[in-house]
Amino acid sequence: MIKRFSQVARYDRLHTFVSYLESLRQAGEDPAGSDISQDDNAVRVLTVHAAKGLEFETVFLAGLEQERFPARNMPERIELPDDLVRDILPSGDYHLQEERRLFYVGMTRAKTELILTSARNLGGRKSWKPSQFVLEALDRPLADEKTLKTSPLDSLKAFQNHPQPLETNEPERETVLSATAVEDYLRCPLRYKFSRVVKIPVLMHHTAVFGTAVHESLKAYNAARRDEKTFSMKQLLGIFENSWKSEGFISREHEDRRYQEGLDMLRAHFKREQKSKSRPSFVEQGFKMNAAGARIIGRWDRIDLGKESSVIDYKTSDVKDEKAAQAKAKDSRQLGLYAMAFEKKFGKLPDKLTLHFVKFGIEGTVRPTPRWMEGMLEDAEKAVRGVSQGNYDPNPSYGCRTCPYEKICPALRKG
């Protein structure tokens, strides 16, 4: 369905596809099941009600926690008088009987294999128990959750006579970090762990969508200028449109506003650059180097090798004044690592390092001195040492309010 939609839609965007699905529902169709037949080799995600009459080789029944399945019996907001009830309701707990019948329907959809799953931790402080239906199906006593727990003594016995790991002569793995990863670790080691070690997935954030689209546009524009090729504003804006993704935005209005902001930003940047005499020497040039006890990798957005050598890193954050831009450039470990890599490639430090904030055309520039470089190296060594030793203590700060892992961060729960 998605493939067909992308072939005929004028605007192949997520929000237009969602509108298309809603139109199908209003027309009485079932988009969820319209494209998949019983014989298709596909995973079908269905409610138990929707699965009635169907059979599958393997069935997973998920969410089997007590008070969720069976769900708690919620009283009717408006109770009907007995005279208006046509059917004779069975005696006993009618709601529980209906839930048990529904559970039976779910189980009997499986031809060969049935997997029942539940969880103790669903987020929050409550510890959930398995559904009583699971215990009934497994012929377990309904007393309490202890019937499914391993005793502390048995848990300890599992570690008795545990074989020691074999010693090998293999060298320790080299620590490899990107320049951005070093900056991320120093900002908050625990966030670094969640993102880069455990790799907990998070939803795409609208700032990432915006930044990627702008950077792709600038990459193409700078490459054309480097090669002395003609590149129009229309081409620049076209790349921005093609790089845009409708993900992570709060609403359609929010996306439209950010999209227009990106177009305005690139138009202003194009006009400023057309007046500039400087021309990029390298664009999106990757590097690798041994530094701070690790293998550091990264990519320069732009390098100019004119009368003064310059490393330029583009930023889409909302910085409005030069003082703030200067402070960010001075504190940027990323720029420090870029300078180290530049020195290894060209045999000397760059004359200047620049954070170029595209929205207002403001730049923060630092000229690397031996003392500044020494501080940058110490910070990089600190990050490498922390990652190598597995030190991921949280570093609470003002930035925690925008962290995608704030709900699972132990430092914030304590606060």
Kinemage of the C-alpha trace (Angstrom):
@kinemage 1
@onewidth
@group {chain A} dominant
@subgroup {mainchain}
@vectorlist {calphas} color= white
{ca met a 1} P 0.000 0.000 0.000
{ca ile a 2} L 2.799 2.430 0.913
{ca lys a 3} L 4.655 1.625 -2.303
{ca arg a 4} L 1.560 2.218 -4.425
{ca phe a 5} L 0.853 5.472 -2.612
{ca ser a 6} L 4.417 6.744 -3.174
{ca gln a 7} L 4.056 6.097 -6.910
{ca val a 8} L 0.888 8.136 -7.362
{ca ala a 9} L 1.013 10.744 -4.589
{ca arg a 10} L 1.897 14.276 -5.547
{ca tyr a 11} L 3.586 14.802 -2.179
{ca asp a 12} L 5.101 11.592 -0.824
{ca arg a 13} L 5.099 12.678 2.808
{ca leu a 14} L 4.074 10.936 6.012
{ca his a 15} L 1.260 13.351 6.839
{ca thr a 16} L -0.278 12.960 3.363
{ca phe a 17} L -0.154 9.169 3.692
{ca val a 18} L -1.883 9.383 7.091
{ca ser a 19} L -4.598 11.550 5.522
{ca tyr a 20} L -4.962 8.940 2.787
{ca leu a 21} L -5.431 6.168 5.375
{ca glu a 22} L -8.042 8.233 7.188
{ca ser a 23} L -9.945 8.706 3.922
{ca leu a 24} L -9.952 4.939 3.395
{ca arg a 25} L -11.297 4.360 6.905
{ca gln a 26} L -14.060 6.911 6.400
{ca ala a 27} L -14.980 5.104 3.181
{ca gly a 28} L -15.463 1.898 5.170
{ca glu a 29} L -12.290 0.092 4.081
{ca asp a 30} L -9.789 -1.650 6.358
{ca pro a 31} L -6.278 -0.484 5.353
{ca ala a 32} L -4.654 -2.711 7.982
{ca gly a 33} L -5.750 -5.918 6.334
{ca ser a 34} L -6.476 -4.914 2.761
{ca asp a 35} L -3.063 -5.749 1.334
{ca ile a 36} L -2.247 -8.956 3.211
{ca ser a 37} L -3.840 -12.289 2.470
{ca gln a 38} L -3.733 -15.384 4.622
{ca asp a 39} L -1.029 -16.857 2.387
{ca asp a 40} L 1.334 -13.862 2.384
{ca asn a 41} L 4.698 -14.344 4.085
{ca ala a 42} L 4.276 -11.469 6.517
{ca val a 43} L 3.865 -10.729 10.210
{ca arg a 44} L 0.346 -9.610 11.023
{ca val a 45} L -0.305 -7.451 14.078
{ca leu a 46} L -3.940 -7.887 15.072
{ca thr a 47} L -6.255 -7.460 17.997
{ca val a 48} L -7.834 -10.661 19.269
{ca his a 49} L -11.188 -9.482 17.933
{ca ala a 50} L -9.732 -8.931 14.450
{ca ala a 51} L -8.117 -12.392 14.523
{ca lys a 52} L -11.408 -14.250 14.934
{ca gly a 53} L -11.817 -16.864 12.221
{ca leu a 54} L -8.128 -16.765 11.244
{ca glu a 55} L -5.366 -19.287 11.944
{ca phe a 56} L -1.582 -18.996 11.877
{ca glu a 57} L 1.313 -21.400 12.328
{ca thr a 58} L 2.771 -19.286 15.148
{ca val a 59} L 0.931 -16.837 17.380
{ca phe a 60} L 2.355 -14.407 19.944
{ca leu a 61} L -0.085 -13.165 22.584
{ca ala a 62} L 1.464 -10.067 24.142
{ca gly a 63} L 0.464 -7.807 27.011
{ca leu a 64} L -0.711 -10.618 29.272
{ca glu a 65} L -0.464 -8.753 32.569
{ca gln a 66} L -3.105 -8.902 35.277
{ca glu a 67} L -5.418 -5.874 35.125
{ca arg a 68} L -4.578 -5.489 31.432
{ca phe a 69} L -5.753 -8.899 30.194
{ca pro a 70} L -8.140 -9.427 31.845
{ca ala a 71} L -8.712 -5.701 31.954
{ca arg a 72} L -10.278 -4.204 35.018
{ca asn a 73} L -14.049 -4.080 34.769
{ca met a 74} L -14.932 -0.419 34.330
{ca pro a 75} L -18.500 0.357 35.449
{ca glu a 76} L -20.860 1.795 32.887
{ca arg a 77} L -21.193 5.561 33.105
{ca ile a 78} L -24.944 5.234 32.558
{ca glu a 79} L -26.506 2.060 33.920
{ca leu a 80} L -29.451 0.735 31.927
{ca pro a 81} L -32.592 -0.257 33.823
{ca asp a 82} L -33.151 -4.006 33.929
{ca asp a 83} L -36.361 -3.614 31.888
{ca leu a 84} L -34.329 -2.303 28.930
{ca val a 85} L -31.838 -5.201 28.911
{ca arg a 86} L -33.123 -7.747 26.391
{ca asp a 87} L -30.599 -10.530 27.002
{ca ile a 88} L -30.398 -12.473 30.213
{ca leu a 89} L -26.909 -11.936 31.589
{ca pro a 90} L -25.132 -14.975 33.043
{ca ser a 91} L -24.517 -15.184 36.743
{ca gly a 92} L -21.078 -14.528 38.230
{ca asp a 93} L -18.451 -12.113 36.957
{ca tyr a 94} L -19.731 -11.523 33.426
{ca his a 95} L -16.793 -9.267 32.458
{ca leu a 96} L -14.214 -11.860 33.551
{ca gln a 97} L -16.020 -14.587 31.632
{ca glu a 98} L -15.996 -12.484 28.467
{ca glu a 99} L -12.281 -11.745 28.867
{ca arg a 100} L -11.553 -15.454 29.395
{ca arg a 101} L -13.465 -16.340 26.221
{ca leu a 102} L -11.478 -13.708 24.335
{ca phe a 103} L -8.222 -15.166 25.663
{ca tyr a 104} L -9.352 -18.599 24.457
{ca val a 105} L -9.998 -17.163 20.995
{ca gly a 106} L -6.468 -15.752 20.913
{ca met a 107} L -4.871 -19.043 21.966
{ca thr a 108} L -6.790 -21.124 19.460
{ca arg a 109} L -5.548 -19.032 16.509
{ca ala a 110} L -2.238 -20.960 16.681
{ca lys a 111} L -1.793 -24.116 14.598
{ca thr a 112} L 1.706 -25.151 15.699
{ca glu a 113} L 3.221 -22.777 18.228
{ca leu a 114} L 1.785 -20.387 20.828
{ca ile a 115} L 3.933 -17.912 22.771
{ca leu a 116} L 2.436 -16.107 25.777
{ca thr a 117} L 4.311 -13.015 26.982
{ca ser a 118} L 4.009 -10.672 29.943
{ca ala a 119} L 6.268 -8.145 31.640
{ca arg a 120} L 6.912 -7.121 35.227
{ca asn a 121} L 8.174 -3.654 34.304
{ca leu a 122} L 6.030 -1.504 32.028
{ca gly a 123} L 7.552 1.761 33.183
{ca gly a 124} L 6.748 3.436 36.457
{ca arg a 125} L 6.968 2.032 39.953
{ca lys a 126} L 4.328 -0.678 39.729
{ca ser a 127} L 5.443 -4.301 39.431
{ca trp a 128} L 2.991 -6.141 37.190
{ca lys a 129} L 1.913 -9.763 37.649
{ca pro a 130} L 1.217 -12.286 34.889
{ca ser a 131} L -2.396 -12.622 33.828
{ca gln a 132} L -4.414 -15.173 35.747
{ca phe a 133} L -5.355 -16.593 32.336
{ca val a 134} L -1.699 -17.482 31.709
{ca leu a 135} L -1.501 -19.252 35.053
{ca glu a 136} L -4.727 -21.096 34.301
{ca ala a 137} L -3.471 -22.146 30.856
{ca leu a 138} L -0.196 -23.427 32.346
{ca asp a 139} L -2.032 -25.119 35.210
{ca arg a 140} L -0.174 -22.989 37.738
{ca pro a 141} L -1.647 -22.021 41.118
{ca leu a 142} L -3.234 -18.595 41.220
{ca ala a 143} L -1.842 -17.777 44.683
{ca asp a 144} L 0.671 -15.108 43.790
{ca glu a 145} L 3.582 -14.227 41.564
{ca lys a 146} L 6.057 -16.276 43.610
{ca thr a 147} L 5.088 -19.360 41.641
{ca leu a 148} L 6.932 -17.914 38.639
{ca lys a 149} L 9.964 -16.571 40.510
{ca thr a 150} L 13.280 -18.275 41.100
{ca ser a 151} L 14.181 -18.427 44.775
{ca pro a 152} L 17.229 -16.419 45.924
{ca leu a 153} L 19.004 -19.681 46.815
{ca asp a 154} L 18.452 -21.110 43.338
{ca ser a 155} L 19.701 -17.863 41.821
{ca leu a 156} L 22.940 -18.147 43.811
{ca lys a 157} L 23.355 -21.806 42.858
{ca ala a 158} L 23.338 -20.825 39.220
{ca phe a 159} L 26.723 -19.167 39.751
{ca gln a 160} L 28.347 -22.158 41.487
{ca asn a 161} L 31.080 -23.932 39.540
{ca his a 162} L 30.659 -21.406 36.772
{ca pro a 163} L 33.467 -21.976 34.255
{ca gln a 164} L 36.054 -19.221 34.079
{ca pro a 165} L 36.411 -17.484 30.732
{ca leu a 166} L 39.238 -18.807 28.608
{ca glu a 167} L 42.315 -16.629 28.449
{ca thr a 168} L 43.290 -15.553 24.977
{ca asn a 169} L 46.253 -13.746 23.541
{ca glu a 170} L 44.075 -11.442 21.480
{ca pro a 171} L 44.981 -7.767 21.891
{ca glu a 172} L 42.446 -5.433 23.441
{ca arg a 173} L 40.151 -3.779 20.972
{ca glu a 174} L 41.098 -0.295 19.958
{ca thr a 175} L 38.776 2.428 21.214
{ca val a 176} L 37.228 4.217 18.248
{ca leu a 177} L 35.335 7.452 18.809
{ca ser a 178} L 33.982 10.103 16.515
{ca ala a 179} L 34.617 13.752 17.248
{ca thr a 180} L 30.907 14.145 17.964
{ca ala a 181} L 30.965 11.158 20.345
{ca val a 182} L 33.730 12.767 22.418
{ca glu a 183} L 31.604 15.899 22.765
{ca asp a 184} L 28.551 13.798 23.649
{ca tyr a 185} L 30.396 11.858 26.358
{ca leu a 186} L 31.723 14.989 28.026
{ca arg a 187} L 28.243 16.509 27.994
{ca cys a 188} L 26.724 13.491 29.790
{ca pro a 189} L 28.347 10.033 30.044
{ca leu a 190} L 25.039 8.300 30.806
{ca arg a 191} L 23.322 9.806 27.782
{ca tyr a 192} L 26.312 8.648 25.725
{ca lys a 193} L 25.798 5.126 27.073
{ca phe a 194} L 22.076 5.077 26.307
{ca ser a 195} L 22.663 6.403 22.796
{ca arg a 196} L 25.935 4.824 21.637
{ca val a 197} L 26.555 1.760 23.831
{ca val a 198} L 23.117 0.341 24.653
{ca lys a 199} L 21.744 2.034 21.519
{ca ile a 200} L 18.260 2.602 22.881
{ca pro a 201} L 16.187 3.705 19.893
{ca val a 202} L 14.435 7.053 20.069
{ca leu a 203} L 12.016 8.752 17.744
{ca met a 204} L 13.495 11.070 15.168
{ca his a 205} L 13.541 14.625 16.544
{ca his a 206} L 12.480 17.508 14.346
{ca thr a 207} L 15.779 19.341 14.954
{ca ala a 208} L 17.656 16.374 13.453
{ca val a 209} L 15.401 16.397 10.379
{ca phe a 210} L 15.910 20.136 9.983
{ca gly a 211} L 19.682 19.982 10.496
{ca thr a 212} L 20.176 17.090 8.077
{ca ala a 213} L 18.204 18.800 5.302
{ca val a 214} L 20.177 22.035 5.720
{ca his a 215} L 23.547 20.239 5.820
{ca glu a 216} L 22.766 18.222 2.689
{ca ser a 217} L 21.898 21.445 0.890
{ca leu a 218} L 25.093 23.197 2.001
{ca lys a 219} L 27.163 20.141 1.099
{ca ala a 220} L 25.958 20.227 -2.522
{ca tyr a 221} L 26.315 24.010 -2.751
{ca asn a 222} L 29.862 24.052 -1.348
{ca ala a 223} L 30.918 21.158 -3.594
{ca ala a 224} L 29.730 23.119 -6.642
{ca arg a 225} L 31.649 26.205 -5.504
{ca arg a 226} L 34.754 24.106 -4.879
{ca asp a 227} L 34.540 22.718 -8.420
{ca glu a 228} L 33.671 26.167 -9.843
{ca lys a 229} L 30.343 24.940 -11.181
{ca thr a 230} L 27.187 26.976 -11.545
{ca phe a 231} L 24.710 26.344 -8.762
{ca ser a 232} L 21.436 28.242 -8.526
{ca met a 233} L 19.278 29.063 -5.552
{ca lys a 234} L 16.576 26.880 -7.093
{ca gln a 235} L 18.948 23.905 -6.991
{ca leu a 236} L 19.835 24.669 -3.379
{ca leu a 237} L 16.193 24.774 -2.295
{ca gly a 238} L 15.420 21.662 -4.344
{ca ile a 239} L 17.996 19.625 -2.431
{ca phe a 240} L 16.528 20.894 0.829
{ca glu a 241} L 13.056 19.735 -0.248
{ca asn a 242} L 14.324 16.302 -1.335
{ca ser a 243} L 16.229 15.851 1.946
{ca trp a 244} L 13.239 16.759 4.105
{ca lys a 245} L 11.447 14.087 6.140
{ca ser a 246} L 8.071 14.475 7.811
{ca glu a 247} L 9.142 12.964 11.123
{ca gly a 248} L 9.300 14.211 14.695
{ca phe a 249} L 7.205 17.344 14.289
{ca ile a 250} L 4.573 18.330 16.833
{ca ser a 251} L 1.933 19.121 14.223
{ca arg a 252} L 1.460 19.853 10.540
{ca glu a 253} L 1.625 23.571 11.314
{ca his a 254} L 4.883 23.068 13.202
{ca glu a 255} L 6.405 21.197 10.254
{ca asp a 256} L 5.277 23.822 7.745
{ca arg a 257} L 6.748 26.576 9.901
{ca arg a 258} L 10.115 24.820 10.228
{ca tyr a 259} L 10.159 23.962 6.522
{ca gln a 260} L 9.603 27.603 5.579
{ca glu a 261} L 12.243 28.648 8.105
{ca gly a 262} L 14.730 26.347 6.378
{ca leu a 263} L 13.952 27.815 2.960
{ca asp a 264} L 14.373 31.369 4.272
{ca met a 265} L 17.624 30.406 5.988
{ca leu a 266} L 19.110 28.950 2.804
{ca arg a 267} L 17.992 31.896 0.662
{ca ala a 268} L 19.752 34.314 3.004
{ca his a 269} L 22.858 32.106 3.133
{ca phe a 270} L 22.975 31.873 -0.666
{ca lys a 271} L 22.860 35.664 -1.029
{ca arg a 272} L 25.637 36.129 1.538
{ca glu a 273} L 27.873 33.505 -0.050
{ca gln a 274} L 27.429 34.938 -3.541
{ca lys a 275} L 29.155 38.084 -2.290
{ca ser a 276} L 31.988 36.143 -0.644
{ca lys a 277} L 35.293 35.696 -2.454
{ca ser a 278} L 36.381 32.664 -0.427
{ca arg a 279} L 36.025 29.259 -2.041
{ca pro a 280} L 36.019 25.858 -0.299
{ca ser a 281} L 39.062 23.643 -0.803
{ca phe a 282} L 37.557 20.548 0.845
{ca val a 283} L 33.893 19.686 1.444
{ca glu a 284} L 32.666 16.906 3.750
{ca gln a 285} L 36.199 15.531 3.949
{ca gly a 286} L 36.575 12.564 6.292
{ca phe a 287} L 39.558 11.964 8.578
{ca lys a 288} L 41.027 9.312 10.883
{ca met a 289} L 43.766 9.846 13.422
{ca asn a 290} L 45.328 8.382 16.533
{ca ala a 291} L 44.938 10.865 19.361
{ca ala a 292} L 44.174 10.904 23.086
{ca gly a 293} L 44.780 7.150 23.278
{ca ala a 294} L 42.098 6.240 20.744
{ca arg a 295} L 41.233 6.167 17.082
{ca ile a 296} L 39.354 9.395 16.371
{ca ile a 297} L 37.240 9.652 13.241
{ca gly a 298} L 35.253 12.549 11.891
{ca arg a 299} L 34.380 14.761 8.968
{ca trp a 300} L 35.087 18.416 8.269
{ca asp a 301} L 32.117 20.306 6.823
{ca arg a 302} L 34.419 22.677 4.983
{ca ile a 303} L 38.101 23.639 4.773
{ca asp a 304} L 39.356 26.817 3.098
{ca leu a 305} L 43.038 27.036 2.165
{ca gly a 306} L 43.479 30.642 1.117
{ca lys a 307} L 45.643 33.318 2.681
{ca glu a 308} L 44.405 31.911 5.967
{ca ser a 309} L 43.565 28.264 6.492
{ca ser a 310} L 40.149 27.810 8.033
{ca val a 311} L 38.013 24.905 9.253
{ca ile a 312} L 34.297 25.720 9.141
{ca asp a 313} L 31.579 23.727 10.892
{ca tyr a 314} L 27.966 24.607 10.071
{ca lys a 315} L 25.351 24.785 12.820
{ca thr a 316} L 21.584 25.221 12.566
{ca ser a 317} L 20.996 26.068 16.230
{ca asp a 318} L 19.369 29.389 17.059
{ca val a 319} L 22.353 31.587 18.007
{ca lys a 320} L 21.587 35.277 17.539
{ca asp a 321} L 24.647 37.212 18.734
{ca glu a 322} L 28.394 37.035 18.197
{ca lys a 323} L 29.198 36.834 21.901
{ca ala a 324} L 27.285 33.571 22.276
{ca ala a 325} L 28.816 32.261 19.049
{ca gln a 326} L 32.327 33.072 20.286
{ca ala a 327} L 31.691 31.284 23.590
{ca lys a 328} L 30.457 28.162 21.813
{ca ala a 329} L 33.471 28.111 19.494
{ca lys a 330} L 35.906 28.528 22.379
{ca asp a 331} L 34.340 25.623 24.307
{ca ser a 332} L 33.867 23.293 21.315
{ca arg a 333} L 35.858 20.072 21.798
{ca gln a 334} L 34.702 19.123 18.327
{ca leu a 335} L 36.637 22.061 16.872
{ca gly a 336} L 39.616 21.052 18.995
{ca leu a 337} L 39.641 17.569 17.471
{ca tyr a 338} L 39.181 19.046 14.004
{ca ala a 339} L 42.294 21.154 14.616
{ca met a 340} L 44.305 18.082 15.709
{ca ala a 341} L 43.247 16.198 12.580
{ca phe a 342} L 44.075 19.218 10.415
{ca glu a 343} L 47.563 19.383 11.917
{ca lys a 344} L 48.174 15.695 11.209
{ca lys a 345} L 47.032 16.079 7.591
{ca phe a 346} L 48.645 19.407 6.688
{ca gly a 347} L 51.563 19.540 9.141
{ca lys a 348} L 50.379 22.647 10.974
{ca leu a 349} L 47.398 23.957 12.885
{ca pro a 350} L 44.716 25.867 10.968
{ca asp a 351} L 44.825 29.629 11.343
{ca lys a 352} L 41.263 29.651 12.599
{ca leu a 353} L 38.347 27.404 13.491
{ca thr a 354} L 34.817 28.642 12.883
{ca leu a 355} L 31.316 27.696 13.949
{ca his a 356} L 29.042 29.168 11.280
{ca phe a 357} L 25.458 29.584 12.502
{ca val a 358} L 23.504 29.512 9.273
{ca lys a 359} L 20.244 31.110 10.376
{ca phe a 360} L 21.665 34.576 11.036
{ca gly a 361} L 25.031 34.194 9.314
{ca ile a 362} L 26.821 34.696 12.641
{ca glu a 363} L 30.235 33.133 13.203
{ca gly a 364} L 32.151 32.192 16.308
{ca thr a 365} L 35.879 31.916 15.632
{ca val a 366} L 38.807 30.688 17.677
{ca arg a 367} L 42.483 30.809 16.746
{ca pro a 368} L 44.084 27.674 18.201
{ca thr a 369} L 46.954 28.347 20.605
{ca pro a 370} L 49.183 25.704 22.251
{ca arg a 371} L 47.443 26.275 25.576
{ca trp a 372} L 43.974 25.944 24.040
{ca met a 373} L 45.004 22.792 22.191
{ca glu a 374} L 46.415 21.323 25.404
{ca gly a 375} L 43.057 21.801 27.115
{ca met a 376} L 41.246 20.197 24.181
{ca leu a 377} L 43.576 17.188 24.320
{ca glu a 378} L 43.003 16.761 28.065
{ca asp a 379} L 39.239 16.759 27.523
{ca ala a 380} L 39.553 14.185 24.733
{ca glu a 381} L 41.729 11.955 26.931
{ca lys a 382} L 39.146 12.221 29.699
{ca ala a 383} L 36.418 11.025 27.334
{ca val a 384} L 38.523 8.155 25.979
{ca arg a 385} L 39.469 7.078 29.490
{ca gly a 386} L 35.850 7.164 30.654
{ca val a 387} L 34.588 5.123 27.701
{ca ser a 388} L 37.419 2.582 28.014
{ca gln a 389} L 36.737 2.111 31.742
{ca gly a 390} L 32.960 2.005 31.316
{ca asn a 391} L 32.367 5.075 33.461
{ca tyr a 392} L 28.905 6.332 32.571
{ca asp a 393} L 27.875 8.413 35.564
{ca pro a 394} L 25.129 10.931 34.741
{ca asn a 395} L 25.918 14.618 34.515
{ca pro a 396} L 22.640 16.444 35.284
{ca ser a 397} L 22.370 19.874 33.709
{ca tyr a 398} L 19.931 22.320 32.147
{ca gly a 399} L 20.073 20.246 28.967
{ca cys a 400} L 18.323 17.322 30.698
{ca arg a 401} L 14.943 18.846 29.871
{ca thr a 402} L 15.468 18.064 26.177
{ca cys a 403} L 17.153 14.677 26.662
{ca pro a 404} L 15.218 11.825 24.983
{ca tyr a 405} L 16.182 9.521 27.869
{ca glu a 406} L 14.953 11.711 30.731
{ca lys a 407} L 12.183 9.280 31.715
{ca ile a 408} L 14.640 6.438 32.357
{ca cys a 409} L 17.478 8.504 33.824
{ca pro a 410} L 18.161 7.530 37.472
{ca ala a 411} L 19.598 10.978 38.230
{ca leu a 412} L 16.315 12.667 37.318
{ca arg a 413} L 14.224 10.118 39.212
{ca lys a 414} L 16.213 10.897 42.365
{ca gly a 415} L 15.596 14.584 41.869
